[in-house]
Amino acid sequence: MPIYEYAAIGKGCPHCEAHFDVLQKLADAALTHCPQCGAAVTRVISVASVASGQAHLLKESHAAKHGFTQYRRAGGGVYEKTMGKGPKFISDK
């Protein structure tokens, strides 16, 4: 079920003037009045939040657990380890 964001059209209570969220079914009609004060509200278009279910695969702990090592450039041809096993620093010199 999506979470819809609503805001007061005109003067309302602090709840609806500051925008509020409502968990509704797709088939449910949009709210027309604030549930707390009865002021007129409208649905606000906001950014969608999508969970892919694979975000944990990008975490350093997951990569290190599977034997990967990551280095980042420290400057001057020197790289320092950020995760995993291996030497603390490597150099291209």
NORGI-V615981 format. One line per field, one symbol per residue. ss: DSSP state (h for helix, s for strand, l for the rest). burial: I if it has 16 or more other C-alpha atoms within 10 Angstrom, else O. A space follows every 50 residues. Layout:
ss=???
burial=???
//
This chain:
ss=lssssssslllllhhhhllsssssllllllllsllllllsssssllllll llllhhhhlhhhhhhllllssssssllsssssslllllsssll
burial=OOOIIIIIOOOIOOOIIOOIOOOOOOOOOOOOIIOOOOIIIIIOOOOOOO OOOOOOOOOOOOIOOOOOIOIOOOOOOOIIIOIIOOOOOIOOO
//
